[in-house]
Amino acid sequence: MPEDNESYYFELGSTGLKESGGIISDEWLNQLRGLRGIRAYSEMRDNDAVVGAILYAIESLIRQVEWRVRPADDSDAAIAAAKFLEECVEDMASDWESFISEVLSMLVFGFAPFEIVYKVRGGDSEDPTRRSKYNDGRIGWRKFSIRGQDTVARWIFDEDGNVAGMVQRVEFEEVIIPIKKLLLFVTKSERGNPQGRSLLRNSFRSWFFLKRLQEIEAIGVERDLAGLPVLQVPPEIMTSKATTAQKALRANLESMIQQIKRDEREGVIMPAELDRDGKPTGFKLELLSTGGSRQVDTDKIIRRYESRIAMSVLAEFILLGSDAHGSFALASSKTALFATSLRAMLESMAATLNRFAVECLFEYNPEFDKTLLPRFDYGDIEDRPLDELSTFLQQMTGVGLITPDAGLEDALRSAAGLPAVDIETAQFEDGEAAEEVTG
């Protein structure tokens, strides 16, 4: 027991989160603070092929996971509560798969806030706050509505530094959403930061240099194809004493030489080098030929930065096969580690749903026993390879640690995508039907 001192029952310190007026400034890089960070991560997601492939792989794997409701125990009360939760999921305005897809936006921005909208289950009603498949008067979910990360103006904190709500700004209006109505998913909890930490944060530096290197490489290729244009002009238009007309001519010539490219519009109209009397006009245009292959292998550097981006989220396997390196064993180990990281994401998503969605829902339906609350659970992220499973079973049955039975056969058939055994029509070695044997 703590001593009889009030300080034991109150917080004396703080998390250290850098926050002022609800604005979080915990990010030390200015480019990734606030709305600038949202835009930077959006550009990474939308414009970079490697980042897009990583996010697509994560979303594809997570969206195919089966979510289920697990009752607290085998009692009738627990099963009834689980059935009610399943009904609430099926009775929502949007489907569960679309909701999971919206949740995964937290991978890009670090967090994904949803507003929980409830309804009274009032049957076939024109009122959307009462429209439902059921007519029992209970409180159910109408929808989990995403609140765009770029519309979050600031956060509201209580005296203990906990999040009490969110202020959303849409156009010129602000709306306060209390924490009781918020379903906040974050990739990582650090110092109580409600904005989490983007999955792309560690790859930002590599992406920053990769983007500029690709631009430089494209310009270099273009110049190699077109050559370096050199324009000689009369000296008087380059001096500080040039007239207004000469300055305008110089500006036009500078714009023209910058736009010389190998495309359908290539071509230049220039004064002749000599006038009618054979005297130099001062104008001459020529192209310097390329010096051959460049000293820097930009392709190698670009591959290095792409590898760093994939490495930051344990997704190097997406680059295997793009060059002469890599093996099946290496790919298998990397994909297994990647799947483990995805299970951690699923565990975090399930914990948020159970803590802030399920518990609040049953608070509004007091007829259910609060000690028998059902929970959301998720299935396997990937199927175990059949060759590994068969090798394991062969070894275990060989030493007598596993005895084959009907349940094991059903599980194996399910893993292999084979139809289940129909006991009424199954044939045995003697050719008799199973029903005749049992009869």
Sequence and secondary structure as in RCSB ss.txt:
>XXXX:A:sequence
MPEDNESYYFELGSTGLKESGGIISDEWLNQLRGLRGIRAYSEMRDNDAVVGAILYAIESLIRQVEWRVRPADDS
DAAIAAAKFLEECVEDMASDWESFISEVLSMLVFGFAPFEIVYKVRGGDSEDPTRRSKYNDGRIGWRKFSIRGQD
TVARWIFDEDGNVAGMVQRVEFEEVIIPIKKLLLFVTKSERGNPQGRSLLRNSFRSWFFLKRLQEIEAIGVERDL
AGLPVLQVPPEIMTSKATTAQKALRANLESMIQQIKRDEREGVIMPAELDRDGKPTGFKLELLSTGGSRQVDTDK
IIRRYESRIAMSVLAEFILLGSDAHGSFALASSKTALFATSLRAMLESMAATLNRFAVECLFEYNPEFDKTLLPR
FDYGDIEDRPLDELSTFLQQMTGVGLITPDAGLEDALRSAAGLPAVDIETAQFEDGEAAEEVTG
>XXXX:A:secstr
   S GGGGS  S     EETTEE   S GGGSHHHHHHHHHHHHHH HHHHHHHHHHHHHHHTS EEEE SSSS
HHHHHHHHHHHHHHHTSSS HHHHHHHHTTHHHHSEEEEEEEEEE  SS SSTTT  S  S  EEEEEEEE  GG
GEEEEEE TTS EEEEEEEETTEEEEEEGGGEEEEES   TT TT   TTGGGHHHHHHHHHHHHHHHHHHHHHH
H EEEEE  GGGGSTT  HHHHHHHHHHHHHHHT  SSTT       SB TTS B S EEEEE   SS SS HHH
HHHHHHHHHHHTTT GGGGTTSSS   HHHHHHHHHHHHHHHHHHHHHHHHHIIIIIIHHHHHT TTS GGG  E
EEE  SS   HHHHHHHHHHHHHTTSS   HHHHHHHHHHTT     TTT B TTS BHHHHH 
